[in-house]
Amino acid sequence: MGIREDIRTVFKKDPAARSTLEVICCYPGLHAIWVHRISHSLWERHFYFLARLLSHVSRMLTGIEIHPGAKLGRRVFIDHGSGVVIGETAEVGDDVLIYMGVVLGGTALERVKRHPTIESDVVIGSGAAVLGPITVGRGAKIGAGSVVIRPVPAGATVVGVPARVAEPHTPDSVGQLDHDKLPDPGLIVISQILDRLSRLEDQFKAHEEAVSGHEEIPQGTALKDEKIYSLLKDVIDPSVGMDIVELGLVKEIIVDGPNVEVNLVLTTTACPMIEYFKEQIRRKVLSAEGVEKVNVNILDEPWSWDRNKKKVGH
């Protein structure tokens, strides 16, 4: 543990760092950790008032409040730092990355272990709050703005208020700063419910047709893209509650005999529902008589709400 190691940590975790002099003079997160080491040493020697006074001065200078009783590991990096609060009985492991506004808070009034334990290699996003004597497992990631009130398994990703496990193991493709790639557990649950509901509706419709002996589309009827649009109106975007036709995500449908191509333009290339849309579209289109193969293409084009008006009136 030393100043040189701390400076190397800043260069490793902050691409904005340009020079050693800049790091030494302009990083309040680093200053707060250096002062905390002194105040924690005083706290361990029972100089409680001096420790708290030094911690208070550090808070005024850096905007970061670290209780002198808290235990911090090696290479902990507080990026930007303003608004960070670390409570008395908190324990932070090695190589932990903490962004601004993070709170490691307590939930009890008794003088017991009441703050969280953060194991090594954890990343805590901006504005997240971790409350109570819980443990955040090694290598876990906490999404920005999340409120964590339950233990987090090692390697898991948690998001939301209260935070829920979105991925038991964070994919290697998700970097420390790729918050846009964090899954949304709420959307996943809603999409699964919609998928289940859609399948039940299809089964009910098939049963109804079998009982009545009536087929809605007779064998040999030429496929019309209007029919495909009609089927796709049953595919709901769980994030907004609208069907993908009304939302203007369907750019065009190409019918070539038994083959159908559906071209989509999504509101964002980072849409977490891509695979859900593909599966739902394939199943719906294949339910049409005469369709044998369905290709769903995601076009790299900007989404336009004007397309919505065109398709609704189709």
For each residue, the residues with C-beta under 8 A, 3 or more apart:
1: 5 37 74
2: 5 6
3: 6 7 34
4: 7 8
5: 1 2 8 9 74 75
6: 2 3 9 10 30 33 34 75
7: 3 4 10 11 20 23 24 30
8: 4 5 11 12
9: 5 6 12 13 75 76 77 95
10: 6 7 13 14 17 23 27 30 77
11: 7 8 14 17 23
12: 8 9
13: 9 10 77 79 97 176
14: 10 11 17 77 79
15:
16:
17: 10 11 14 22 23 27
18: 22
19: 22 23
20: 7 23 24
21: 24 25
22: 17 18 19 25 26 27
23: 7 10 11 17 19 20 26 27 30
24: 7 20 21 27 30
25: 21 22
26: 22 23
27: 10 17 22 23 24 30 31
28: 31 32 61 62 63 64 78 80 81 82
29: 32 33 62 64 77 78 79 80 81 84 98
30: 6 7 10 23 24 27 33 34 78
31: 27 28 34 35 58 61 62
32: 28 29 35 36 58 62 64 66 78 81 84
33: 6 29 30 36 37 66 72 76 78
34: 3 6 30 31 37 38
35: 31 32 38 39 54 55 57 58 62
36: 32 33 39 40 55 58 66 68 70 72
37: 1 33 34 40 41 72
38: 34 35 41 42 54
39: 35 36 42 43 50 51 52 54 55 58 66 68
40: 36 37 43 44 51 68 69 70 71 72
41: 37 38 44 45
42: 38 39 45 47 48 50 51 54 68
43: 39 40 46 47 48 51 68 69
44: 40 41
45: 41 42
46: 43
47: 42 43 50 51
48: 42 43 51 52 68
49: 52 53
50: 39 42 47 53 54
51: 39 40 42 43 47 48 54 55 68
52: 39 48 49 55 56 68
53: 49 50 56 57
54: 35 38 39 42 50 51 57 58 68
55: 35 36 39 51 52 58 59 65 66 67 68
56: 52 53 59 60
57: 35 53 54 60 61
58: 31 32 35 36 39 54 55 61 62 64 66
59: 55 56 62 63 64 65
60: 56 57
61: 28 31 57 58
62: 28 29 31 32 35 58 59 81
63: 28 59 81 82 83 84
64: 28 29 32 58 59 78 81 82 83 84
65: 55 59 84 85 86
66: 32 33 36 39 55 58 70 72 84 86
67: 55 70 86 87 88 90
68: 36 39 40 42 43 48 51 52 54 55
69: 40 43 88 89
70: 36 40 66 67 86 87 88 89 90 91 92 104 115
71: 40 90 91 92
72: 33 36 37 40 66 76 86 92
73: 76 92 93 94 95 96 120
74: 1 5 94 95
75: 5 6 9 94 95
76: 9 33 72 73 92 94 95 96 98
77: 9 10 13 14 29 96 97 98
78: 28 29 30 32 33 64 81 84 98 99
79: 13 14 29 97 98 99 100
80: 28 29 99 100
81: 28 29 32 62 63 64 78 84 100
82: 28 63 64 100 101
83: 63 64 100 101 102
84: 29 32 63 64 65 66 78 81 98 100 101 102 103
85: 65 102 103 104 105
86: 65 66 67 70 72 90 92 104 115
87: 67 70 90 104 105 106 114 115
88: 67 69 70 106 114 115
89: 69 70 106 112 113 114 115 133
90: 67 70 71 86 87 104 115 116 117 118
91: 70 71 115 116 117 118
92: 70 71 72 73 76 86 96 98 104 118
93: 73 96 118 119 120 121 122 138
94: 73 74 75 76 120 121
95: 9 73 74 75 76 120 121
96: 73 76 77 92 93 118 120 121 122 123 124
97: 13 77 79 122 123 124 176
98: 29 76 77 78 79 84 92 102 124
99: 78 79 80 102 124 125 126 127 128 144
100: 79 80 81 82 83 84 126 127
101: 82 83 84 126 127 128
102: 83 84 85 98 99 124 125 126 127 128 129 130
103: 84 85 128 129 130 131
104: 70 85 86 87 90 92 115 116 118 130
105: 85 87 115 129 130 131 132
106: 87 88 89 114 115 131 132 133
107: 114 131 132 133 149
108: 112 114 132 133
109:
110: 114
111:
112: 89 108 133
113: 89 133
114: 87 88 89 106 107 108 110 132 133
115: 70 86 87 88 89 90 91 104 105 106 132 133
116: 90 91 104 130 131 132 133 134 135 136 148
117: 90 91 133 134 135 136
118: 90 91 92 93 96 104 122 124 130 136
119: 93 122 135 136 137 138 139 140 154
120: 73 93 94 95 96 138 139
121: 93 94 95 96 138 139
122: 93 96 97 118 119 136 137 138 139 140 141 142
123: 96 97 140 141 142 176
124: 96 97 98 99 102 118 128 130 136 142
125: 99 102 128 141 142 143 144 145 146 179
126: 99 100 101 102 144 145
127: 99 100 101 102 144 145
128: 99 101 102 103 124 125 142 143 144 145 146 147 148 163
129: 102 103 105 146 147 148
130: 102 103 104 105 116 118 124 134 136 142 148
131: 103 105 106 107 116 134 147 148 149
132: 105 106 107 108 114 115 116 149
133: 89 106 107 108 112 113 114 115 116 117
134: 116 117 130 131 148 149 150 151 152
135: 116 117 119 151 152
136: 116 117 118 119 122 124 130 140 142 148 151 152
137: 119 122 140 151 152 153 154 155 156
138: 93 119 120 121 122 154 155
139: 119 120 121 122 154 155 170
140: 119 122 123 136 137 152 153 154 155 156 157 158 170
141: 122 123 125 156 157 158 170 174 176 182
142: 122 123 124 125 128 130 136 146 148 152 157 158 159 163
143: 125 128 146 157 158 159 160 163 166 179 182
144: 99 125 126 127 128 179
145: 125 126 127 128 161
146: 125 128 129 142 143 158 159 160 161 163
147: 128 129 131 160 161 162 163
148: 116 128 129 130 131 134 136 142 152 158 162 163
149: 107 131 132 134 162 163
150: 134 162 163
151: 134 135 136 137
152: 134 135 136 137 140 142 148 156 158 163 165
153: 137 140 156 165 168
154: 119 137 138 139 140
155: 137 138 139 140 168 169 170
156: 137 140 141 152 153 165 167 168 169 170
157: 140 141 142 143 165 166 167 170 174 182 183
158: 140 141 142 143 146 148 152 163 164 165 166
159: 142 143 146 163 164 166 182 183 184 185
160: 143 146 147 163 164 166 184 185 186
161: 145 146 147
162: 147 148 149 150
163: 128 142 143 146 147 148 149 150 152 158 159 160
164: 158 159 160 185
165: 152 153 156 157 158 168 185
166: 143 157 158 159 160 182 183 184 185 188
167: 156 157 170 171 182 183
168: 153 155 156 165
169: 155 156
170: 139 140 141 155 156 157 167 174
171: 167 174
172:
173: 178 181
174: 141 157 170 171 178 181 182
175: 178
176: 13 97 123 141
177:
178: 173 174 175 181 182
179: 125 143 144 182
180: 270
181: 173 174 178 270
182: 141 143 157 159 166 167 174 178 179
183: 157 159 166 167 187 188 272
184: 159 160 166 187 188 239 272
185: 159 160 164 165 166 188 189
186: 160 189 190
187: 183 184 190 191 238 239 272 273
188: 166 183 184 185 191 192
189: 185 186 192 193
190: 186 187 193 194 238
191: 187 188 194 195 238 273 276
192: 188 189 195 196
193: 189 190 196 197
194: 190 191 197 198 236 238
195: 191 192 198 199 276 279 280
196: 192 193 199 200
197: 193 194 200 201
198: 194 195 201 202 234 235 280 283 284
199: 195 196 202 203 283
200: 196 197 203 204
201: 197 198 204 205 234
202: 198 199 205 206 283 287
203: 199 200 206 207
204: 200 201 207 208
205: 201 202 208 209
206: 202 203 209 210
207: 203 204 210 211
208: 204 205 211 212
209: 205 206 212 213 214 215 216
210: 206 207 213
211: 207 208
212: 208 209
213: 209 210
214: 209
215: 209 218 219 289
216: 209
217: 221 227 288 289
218: 215 221 289
219: 215 289 290
220: 290
221: 217 218 289 290
222: 290
223: 227 228 255 260 288 290 291
224: 227 228 255
225: 228 229 253 254 255
226: 229 230 314
227: 217 223 224 230 231 288
228: 223 224 225 231 232 253 255 260 262 285 288
229: 225 226 232 233 245 250 253 311 314
230: 226 227 233
231: 227 228 234 284 285 287 288
232: 228 229 235 243 244 245 250 262 281 284 285
233: 229 230 243 245 246
234: 198 201 231 243 284
235: 198 232 243 244 245 277 280 281 284
236: 194 241 242 243 244
237: 240 241 242 243 244 247 249 273 277
238: 187 190 191 194 241 273 276
239: 184 187 273
240: 237 247
241: 236 237 238
242: 236 237 246 247
243: 232 233 234 235 236 237 246 247
244: 232 235 236 237 247 249 250 264 277 281
245: 229 232 233 235 248 249 250 311 312 314
246: 233 242 243 308 311 312
247: 237 240 242 243 244 308
248: 245 265 303 304 305 306 307 308 309 310 311
249: 237 244 245 264 265 266 267 277 303
250: 229 232 244 245 253 262 263 264 311
251: 263 264 265 299 301 307
252: 263
253: 225 228 229 250 260 261 262 263
254: 225 260 261 263
255: 223 224 225 228 259 260
256: 259 260 261
257:
258: 290 291 292 293
259: 255 256 291 292 293 294 295
260: 223 228 253 254 255 256 285 291 293 294 295
261: 253 254 256 294 295 296 297
262: 228 232 250 253 281 285 294 295 296 297
263: 250 251 252 253 254 297 299
264: 244 249 250 251 277 281 296 297 298 299
265: 248 249 251 298 299 301 302 303 304 307
266: 249 269 271 274 277 298 303
267: 249 271 303
268: 271 303
269: 266 300
270: 180 181
271: 266 267 268 274 277
272: 183 184 187
273: 187 191 237 238 239 276 277
274: 266 271 277 278 298
275: 278 279
276: 191 195 238 273 279 280
277: 235 237 244 249 264 266 271 273 274 280 281 296
278: 274 275 281 282 296
279: 195 275 276 282 283
280: 195 198 235 276 277 283 284
281: 232 235 244 262 264 277 278 284 285 294 296
282: 278 279 285 286 294 296
283: 198 199 202 279 280 286 287
284: 198 231 232 234 235 280 281 287 288
285: 228 231 232 260 262 281 282 288 291 294
286: 282 283 291 294
287: 202 231 283 284 291
288: 217 223 227 228 231 284 285 291
289: 215 217 218 219 221
290: 219 220 221 222 223 258
291: 223 258 259 260 285 286 287 288 294
292: 258 259
293: 258 259 260
294: 259 260 261 262 281 282 285 286 291
295: 259 260 261 262
296: 261 262 264 277 278 281 282
297: 261 262 263 264
298: 264 265 266 274
299: 251 263 264 265
300: 269
301: 251 265
302: 265
303: 248 249 265 266 267 268 307
304: 248 265 307
305: 248 308 309
306: 248 309 310
307: 248 251 265 303 304 310 311
308: 246 247 248 305 311 312
309: 248 305 306 312 313
310: 248 306 307 313 314
311: 229 245 246 248 250 307 308 314
312: 245 246 308 309
313: 309 310
314: 226 229 245 310 311
